[in-house]
Amino acid sequence: MKKFRLASTIVGASCLLASAGFAEDNTGYFLQPGIHSDHYELRLGVLAYDRGPFTTDQFSGIVVNGEFLFKSPEFLSAIGSPRPYIGTDIAIADDAFHFAYAGLNWDFRLTDRFYLSTSLGGAVTTADNLKDPTGYKALGCRALFHLGAALGYDVNDRWTVQAYADHFSNGQLCEPNAGAEAAGVRIGYRF
């Protein structure tokens, strides 16, 4: 529960920063939200399963991650112009299970090229055994929360690279709640 609260606090603080009422032409403003909101983007990466800030590092494996981010609709400008996204984590292991997820993503400027990316949404898992698995984390529920965070670097106007981590949890809505995490690198292309 403490881990979920900490993750929720981090994402909530990011959302609060996004909705703090920044002026529209503050280009270069530190922590300015919505810096990529007028672009579509495809992000692809390779992650290590069960690696991240809240994990116990019990299991190993590879996760292929993919996300598609849409342009931010005008009605979301009041909360920092987040971009709606859809994504998937596909585990490559003996007891493989996968996630499909969707939600909202905020990108915050740190410098001219570095940015912080945060995501908040929901997910579903294909895991067969949600209560007592042996080869992966006990998720408890099929429907989960999705949290994501990245430190990104814009190579140019179109290409970006990210150090990325994501977390799936049921938020103590059912038992057990071991959660699942992955961390690694991604590349992105904006258009």
N, C-alpha and C positions, 0 to 999 in steps of 0.2 A: 504494500500500500504506500509506503514511504517513497519508493522508486517512482510509482505512478504520480504521486503528488508533486515530486520534484520535476518530473518531465512535464506535467501539466502546468506547473508554475513557469517553467522556461518558455513553453509555447504561449501561455497566456501573456507573459511579459512582452513577448515579441508581437503578439496581436495588439496589445495596448500601445506599444510604440508605433505600430502601423496606423492606429486610429487617433494618434495624438494631434492631428490637424496640421500636418506639414504643408507649406505652400507648394503650389504646383511647379514653379520654376526654380526650385532650389537644387539645380544640378550640382553634384559634388558635395552636397550636404551629408555629413556623417550620419549614418543610420537612416537615411532617407529611404522610405519604403517604396515599393512599386517601380523599381528602377528598370525592370524588364517587362513591365505590364502590357506594353503594346506589341509584343512578339508572341508567336507560337514558338514552342521549343520541344525538341526531342532529346531526352537524356538516356544514355545507356551506360551500364557499368558492371563491374565484377566485384562482388563483396565476399567477405569471409563470414560464414554462418556462425552464430552464437558468439559474436565479438561486438563489443560496444560498452558504453559507460555503465549500463545497469545489468549486465549479464554475469553469469557464473562461469562462463567459458567451459562448459561441460562437454560440448559436442563440437565437431568440426565438419567442414564441408564448404562448398562453393555455392554462391547465389548469383544468378544473373538478374540484374535489375534493369527495368525499363520504365520510363515515364513519358507521357505526352502532356504538355502544359498548353492551355488555351490562352488567348488574349483575355485580359481582365475586362469584364463587362463594366460599363459606366456606373451601374448602380452599386458596385463594390468600392467606388472611389472613397467613400466616407470611412472605410476601414483600411485604407492604405493600398487599394488596388491590387488585392491578391489575385493570382491566376488560378482558375479551376484546373485540376489535374486528374489524370487516371494513370494507374501504374500497376506493375506486377513485380513480385519477387519469385523467381523460379529456382528452387533448390535442386542441386545436382548432388545426390547422395543415395545410399541404399534405401533408406526410409524417407524418400523425398516427399515433401509437401510444399504447397505453393500458396501465395497470397495474391489477391486482386484487391486494389484499393483506389480510393478517390477522395478528393477534398480540396482544400485551398492552400496555396503556396505564396509566401511573401519573400521577396528578395530585398535586402537592405544594403545600401552602399556602405563600405568601410573606407575604401580609397578609390582612386580612379579605376582600378582594375579588380580589386578584391571586394567580395561581397559575402554576406551571411544569408543563407537560405533556410527558411523554416516551413514546415508543412504540418497540417492538422487535418485529419479526416477519419474515415471509417474503412474497414477491410473485411474480407471474408477469406477463410482458409479452406484448403482441400484436405487437411489432416483427417485421417480416418479415426484415430483414437484421441479424443480430446481430454480424457480424464487420467489415463495411466499409460502413456506410451513409453517405449524403451529406447527408441532411436532419435527422439527429438523432444522438445519442451512440451509440457502439458499446458495447453492453451485454455481449457475449460469451456469455451464457447466457440461457435463457428463465426459469429459476428464479433469483430474486434475494433479497437481504436488504432489508428495509424499516426505515428509521430515521426517526422523526419527532420534532419538538420544537416547542413553542409557549409563548408567554407569553400567558396568558389573563386576562380581567377579567370577573368575574361582575357583570352589570348588576343582576340580582336572583336569586332562588332558581332560576329556570327558564332565563333567557337569559344567554348568555355571548358574548364576542367574543374572537378570538385573532389574534395575529400568528403565522403558522405556516410551517414549512419541512419538507420531507421529502427523503429521499435513498434512492435505489435503487442497489445495487451487488452484484456477484457475490462480493465479498470475496477476489478473486484466485483463485477456484476455477477459472476459465477465462479465456482471453485473447480479445480485449482486455477491459479493465475501466474504461471511461471513466466509468461511473456516470451517473445522471441525477438532477437536483434541480429543485425548484420551490419558490417562496416567495410568500406573499401573506397574505390575510386570510380568516378564516372566522367564521361565526356558529354557535352551538350552542343546542339546546333540550333540556333535561333533563325527564324525566317518570318 
